[in-house]
Amino acid sequence: MPDLQAALATLPLPTSTANDAELQTFAARLEEIARTYRDLGHEWNLSAEQVALLDKYLQANLLFVECLNLAYVPDRAAIENQILLPPP
């Protein structure tokens, strides 16, 4: 985490008057940091069937969270962490 924090600390934020090129440079650098430190931002190249399955999965998770919000459970955070977060 310190490396990620250091990388983000060195990333200059664009100003409200930044032009398109500056914004694109910022976005590219932020994407590079996300890929390097959090393994995010890769192109997935999913088929239409895979996209449909991912959509169903996300909709099921949304329904689960909505039900969980209505239910009384003694340790909601533990359930969310066990079900919704990726395995360690």
C-alpha positions as CSV (number, residue, x, y, z in Angstrom):
1,M,0.0,0.0,0.0
2,P,2.8,2.5,0.6
3,D,4.0,2.1,-3.0
4,L,0.4,2.8,-4.2
5,Q,0.2,5.9,-2.0
6,A,3.6,7.1,-3.2
7,A,2.5,6.6,-6.9
8,L,-0.7,8.5,-6.3
9,A,1.0,11.3,-4.4
10,T,3.3,11.9,-7.4
11,L,0.4,12.0,-9.8
12,P,-0.3,15.7,-10.6
13,L,-4.1,16.4,-10.6
14,P,-5.4,18.2,-13.6
15,T,-6.8,21.7,-13.0
16,S,-10.3,22.8,-13.9
17,T,-8.8,24.5,-16.9
18,A,-6.9,21.4,-18.2
19,N,-7.1,20.8,-21.9
20,D,-8.0,17.4,-23.5
21,A,-4.3,16.4,-23.8
22,E,-3.6,17.0,-20.1
23,L,-6.7,15.1,-19.1
24,Q,-5.8,12.2,-21.4
25,T,-2.3,12.1,-19.9
26,F,-3.7,12.1,-16.4
27,A,-6.1,9.3,-17.3
28,A,-3.4,7.2,-18.9
29,R,-1.1,7.6,-15.9
30,L,-4.0,6.8,-13.4
31,E,-4.8,3.7,-15.5
32,E,-1.1,2.6,-15.4
33,I,-1.1,3.0,-11.6
34,A,-4.3,1.0,-11.3
35,R,-2.9,-1.8,-13.4
36,T,0.5,-1.8,-11.6
37,Y,-0.7,-1.7,-8.0
38,R,-4.3,-3.2,-8.2
39,D,-4.2,-5.3,-11.3
40,L,-7.1,-3.2,-12.8
41,G,-7.7,-1.8,-16.2
42,H,-7.0,-4.8,-18.4
43,E,-9.0,-5.4,-21.6
44,W,-11.3,-8.4,-21.0
45,N,-12.6,-9.1,-24.5
46,L,-15.7,-10.9,-23.3
47,S,-18.1,-12.6,-25.6
48,A,-21.7,-11.5,-25.7
49,E,-22.6,-14.6,-23.6
50,Q,-20.0,-13.8,-21.0
51,V,-21.3,-10.2,-20.8
52,A,-24.8,-11.5,-20.3
53,L,-23.6,-13.9,-17.5
54,L,-21.7,-11.1,-15.8
55,D,-24.8,-8.9,-16.0
56,K,-26.9,-11.7,-14.3
57,Y,-24.2,-12.1,-11.7
58,L,-24.1,-8.4,-10.9
59,Q,-27.9,-8.2,-10.8
60,A,-28.0,-11.2,-8.4
61,N,-25.5,-9.4,-6.2
62,L,-27.6,-6.2,-6.2
63,L,-30.7,-8.2,-5.2
64,F,-28.7,-9.9,-2.5
65,V,-27.5,-6.6,-1.1
66,E,-31.0,-5.1,-1.2
67,C,-32.4,-8.2,0.7
68,L,-29.5,-8.0,3.2
69,N,-30.4,-4.3,3.8
70,L,-33.9,-5.3,4.7
71,A,-33.0,-8.3,6.9
72,Y,-31.8,-8.4,10.4
73,V,-28.5,-10.1,10.6
74,P,-26.1,-10.1,13.5
75,D,-22.9,-9.5,11.4
76,R,-23.8,-7.8,8.1
77,A,-20.2,-6.8,7.4
78,A,-18.9,-10.4,7.7
79,I,-21.6,-11.6,5.2
80,E,-20.8,-8.8,2.8
81,N,-17.1,-9.5,3.0
82,Q,-17.5,-13.2,2.6
83,I,-19.9,-13.0,-0.3
84,L,-19.2,-9.8,-2.2
85,L,-15.4,-9.5,-2.0
86,P,-13.0,-11.6,-4.0
87,P,-11.2,-14.3,-2.1
88,P,-7.9,-13.4,-0.5
